[in-house]
Amino acid sequence: MFENLDLRVGPGGLLVVHGPGGSGRTTVLLALAGRMRLDGGAVQVGGDALPRNGRRVREQVAVARAEPALGLDPDLRVRELVAERRWLSRRLSTAQVAEAFSVLAIDVDHRTLVRDLPPVEALGVAVALALATRPAVIVADDVDRGCPAEDRTRVWQLLGRACRVGCTVLAGALDPPTGAGLDPAPVLVALPRRSSLPEGRVPEEQDASTERARQVRERPGPGDGPDGTSHGKEGRA
C-alpha cells in the first residue's frame, strides 16, 4: 500500500523509488505503469490518464523487471530471450535489439543463461529488451539487487543511458543513488515504512508468461523517438 504520493517526471527523466523490502516500491511502479488498480488519485502518462486510458498507458510503458510477477526467465539463454521478444513484438528486428544493447553498453555472451549473468548485466539485458521496443517509459524494479557497492555506479550509468535517448525510466531500489553528477538528476521518492498488498490484491500480470503475452500488444509511443511523462498523485493501492 501507499498513499499521499505526488510526483512528476519529465520526458527522458529518471524516477527512483527507494526503500526496504515491503515498503511498496513495486506497487508504486506498477501503478504508474497502469498495471495496478488504484483506490483513488490519478496517474497521467503523456496525454493519457489512468484508469480511463489504461490500455494506451500500458502500450507506452514497458516493464523490464518487477519481480516476482514480471521478469526474465532464469532458465533461458540471452539469445532465447531475444528470439522470444522478437517473436512477441513481431515488428522488432535484430538490428533494433543490437542497437539497444549498444546504447546501454551491454556486452554479454548471448549463449549465457540468465541465472549465470552478473547482477548489472542481468539488469542490462532486461532493460535492453524493453528499450528495443522503443517505449515512452521503462519500469525496472530492484535495480541494485545483488550489486556490491562498487557496481552500483554502473547501474545508474546504465539507466542514465536509457534516459539520454529520450526514454523515461522509473526505477525501484533499496538505496538511492549516491554521488554528484548523475545525468539526468533523478527524482527521488523514499518509502521508509513497510507495507504490503491488501489481501486478495495482486498485479494485473500474475507472472512472466502473462507479461510475454502483453508484450505482443506493446508498441512504440507516437513520433519517431521515445518520449513520455509520468505524473501521479496516488491514493491507497
C-alpha positions in Angstrom: 0.0 0.0 0.0 1.0 3.6 -0.4 -0.7 7.0 -0.1 0.0 10.8 -0.2 2.4 10.5 -3.1 2.6 13.4 -5.5 5.3 13.4 -8.2 6.2 14.5 -11.7 8.8 13.0 -14.0 9.5 14.8 -17.3 10.3 13.1 -20.7 13.7 11.4 -20.5 13.7 11.7 -16.7 14.7 9.2 -14.0 12.5 8.4 -11.1 14.0 6.4 -8.2 11.5 4.9 -5.7 13.7 3.6 -2.9 13.1 1.8 0.4 13.4 -1.5 2.2 11.6 -4.7 1.1 7.9 -4.5 1.7 7.8 -0.7 1.6 5.6 -0.6 -1.5 8.3 0.1 -4.2 6.9 -2.4 -6.7 3.3 -1.4 -6.1 4.2 2.3 -6.9 6.0 1.3 -10.1 3.2 -1.0 -11.3 0.6 1.7 -10.5 2.5 4.2 -12.6 2.8 1.6 -15.4 -1.0 1.1 -15.4 -0.7 -2.4 -14.1 -2.0 -1.9 -10.6 -5.5 -0.6 -9.9 -5.7 2.4 -7.6 -8.4 3.1 -5.0 -8.0 6.8 -5.6 -5.9 9.6 -7.1 -4.7 9.9 -10.7 -1.8 9.0 -12.9 -1.0 10.5 -16.3 1.5 9.2 -18.8 1.9 11.7 -21.7 -1.6 12.7 -22.6 -3.2 9.6 -21.3 -4.8 9.3 -17.8 -5.4 6.3 -15.6 -7.6 4.5 -15.2 -9.6 5.8 -18.2 -6.9 5.2 -20.8 -5.2 2.2 -19.1 -4.7 0.3 -22.4 -2.9 3.2 -24.0 -0.7 3.7 -21.0 0.3 0.1 -21.0 1.1 0.3 -24.6 3.6 3.2 -23.9 5.2 1.6 -20.8 7.5 -1.4 -21.0 8.1 -3.3 -17.7 11.7 -4.6 -17.9 11.6 -6.1 -14.4 9.1 -6.1 -11.5 9.5 -9.5 -9.8 8.1 -11.8 -8.8 5.2 -11.0 -11.2 7.3 -9.8 -14.2 10.9 -10.7 -15.0 13.2 -12.7 -17.2 13.1 -16.5 -17.1 16.4 -17.5 -15.4 16.4 -20.8 -17.3 16.6 -19.2 -20.7 19.7 -18.1 -22.6 20.1 -14.4 -23.6 19.7 -15.4 -27.3 16.5 -17.2 -26.5 15.1 -14.2 -24.7 16.0 -12.1 -27.8 14.3 -14.5 -30.1 11.2 -14.6 -27.8 11.0 -10.8 -27.7 11.3 -10.6 -31.4 8.5 -13.1 -31.9 6.2 -11.5 -29.5 6.8 -7.9 -30.8 6.6 -9.0 -34.4 8.0 -5.8 -35.8 11.1 -5.9 -33.7 14.3 -6.5 -35.8 17.6 -8.0 -34.9 19.2 -4.6 -35.6 16.9 -2.8 -33.1 17.8 -5.3 -30.4 21.5 -4.9 -31.2 21.1 -1.1 -31.1 19.5 -1.3 -27.6 22.3 -3.4 -26.3 24.8 -1.0 -27.8 23.1 2.1 -26.4 23.3 0.6 -22.9 26.9 -0.6 -23.4 25.8 -4.2 -22.5 28.2 -6.8 -23.9 27.3 -10.3 -22.9 27.7 -13.7 -24.4 24.2 -14.5 -25.8 24.7 -18.2 -25.0 24.7 -17.4 -21.3 21.8 -18.4 -19.1 20.1 -15.5 -17.3 20.8 -17.1 -13.9 24.5 -17.0 -14.7 24.6 -13.3 -15.6 26.2 -10.9 -13.0 23.6 -8.6 -11.5 24.4 -5.5 -13.6 24.4 -7.5 -16.8 21.1 -9.2 -15.9 19.5 -5.8 -15.4 21.1 -4.5 -18.6 19.6 -7.4 -20.6 16.1 -6.8 -19.2 16.3 -3.0 -19.9 17.8 -3.5 -23.3 14.9 -5.9 -24.4 12.4 -3.3 -23.1 14.3 -0.4 -24.8 14.4 -2.2 -28.1 10.6 -1.9 -28.4 11.0 1.9 -28.2 8.6 2.6 -25.4 8.0 6.0 -23.9 8.6 4.7 -20.4 10.6 1.8 -18.9 10.0 0.3 -15.5 12.8 -1.6 -13.7 12.5 -2.7 -10.1 15.2 -3.9 -7.7 17.9 -2.3 -9.9 20.6 -2.6 -7.2 19.7 -6.1 -6.1 22.8 -8.2 -5.5 25.1 -5.4 -6.5 28.1 -4.7 -4.4 28.8 -1.0 -3.7 31.4 -0.8 -6.4 28.9 -1.9 -9.1 26.0 0.4 -8.2 27.5 3.3 -10.1 27.3 1.1 -13.2 23.6 0.5 -12.5 22.8 4.3 -12.5 25.0 4.9 -15.6 23.1 2.2 -17.4 19.7 3.7 -16.6 21.1 7.1 -17.5 22.0 5.9 -21.0 18.3 4.9 -21.5 17.2 8.3 -20.4 19.5 10.1 -22.7 17.9 8.5 -25.8 14.6 10.1 -24.6 13.1 7.2 -22.6 11.6 8.0 -19.1 12.9 5.4 -16.6 11.0 4.5 -13.4 13.3 2.5 -11.1 12.9 0.8 -7.8 15.9 0.4 -5.5 16.8 -0.4 -1.9 19.0 2.6 -1.7 19.0 6.0 -3.6 21.9 6.7 -5.9 24.9 8.4 -4.3 27.4 10.9 -5.6 27.1 14.0 -7.7 26.9 14.4 -11.4 24.2 11.9 -12.2 22.7 12.7 -15.6 19.8 13.1 -15.6 19.4 14.2 -12.0 16.9 11.7 -10.5 13.6 12.4 -8.9 13.8 10.6 -5.5 10.8 9.1 -3.6 11.6 7.5 -0.2 9.3 4.8 1.1 10.6 4.1 4.6 7.5 2.4 6.0 6.9 -1.3 5.5 3.7 -2.1 3.7 2.1 -4.9 1.7 -0.6 -5.6 -0.8 -4.1 -5.9 0.7 -5.3 -9.4 0.9 -6.6 -10.5 -2.5 -4.9 -7.6 -4.4 -2.4 -8.7 -7.0 -0.9 -7.1 -10.0 -2.9 -7.5 -13.3 0.0 -9.6 -14.7 0.5 -12.6 -12.5 3.7 -14.0 -13.9 6.3 -13.7 -16.6 4.3 -15.7 -19.1 1.4 -13.3 -18.8 3.8 -10.4 -19.3 5.1 -12.0 -22.5 1.5 -12.2 -23.9 1.1 -8.5 -23.0 4.3 -7.6 -24.9 2.6 -8.6 -28.1 0.4 -5.6 -27.7 3.1 -3.2 -26.7 4.1 -0.8 -29.4 6.3 2.3 -29.5 4.9 5.7 -28.5 3.9 8.3 -31.0 6.6 10.0 -33.0 10.0 8.9 -34.3 11.6 8.5 -30.9 10.6 7.5 -27.3 9.1 10.2 -25.2 7.0 10.1 -22.1 5.9 11.9 -18.9 4.6 10.3 -15.7 2.6 12.4 -13.3 0.8 10.9 -10.4 -0.9 11.6 -7.2 -1.9 8.2 -5.9 -4.3 7.2 -3.2 -4.1 3.9 -1.3 -3.3 1.0 -3.7 
